[in-house]
Amino acid sequence: MLLQARAFRRGRVVLASGKESDFYFDMKPAMLDPDGADLMADLILRELEGVEADAVGGLEMGAVPLIAPVAMSPGPLGATFRASSSARPSRTTAPRSGSTETTSRARPW
């Protein structure tokens, strides 16, 4: 099972809150696994069925692993966008988007 193998860990761990736990669940390794990425894209596309949108995206740190598999999946939501939480003066000022078109029907994930 993908989640058991890639996302679940037993053993003493200190959480970000400072509390301790005997287990830890981290979805990132499962999300970045090729099978996990395919599954996640399928689930996101199912969740968005019937939603009028031309693109899907969100904040850079969380959205990139989520929207990349969606962008590579066949279907109407091939366009993606990402937004940074901070300005980066060393980079260009071009819009951060997987599409050159702007749309009012973009949906954050």
Secondary structure as UniProt FT lines:
FT   HELIX           2..6
FT   STRAND          8..14
FT   TURN            16..17
FT   STRAND          20..25
FT   HELIX           28..31
FT   HELIX           34..47
FT   TURN            48..50
FT   STRAND          55..59
FT   HELIX           60..72
FT   STRAND          79..83
FT   TURN            89..90
FT   STRAND          106..108
//
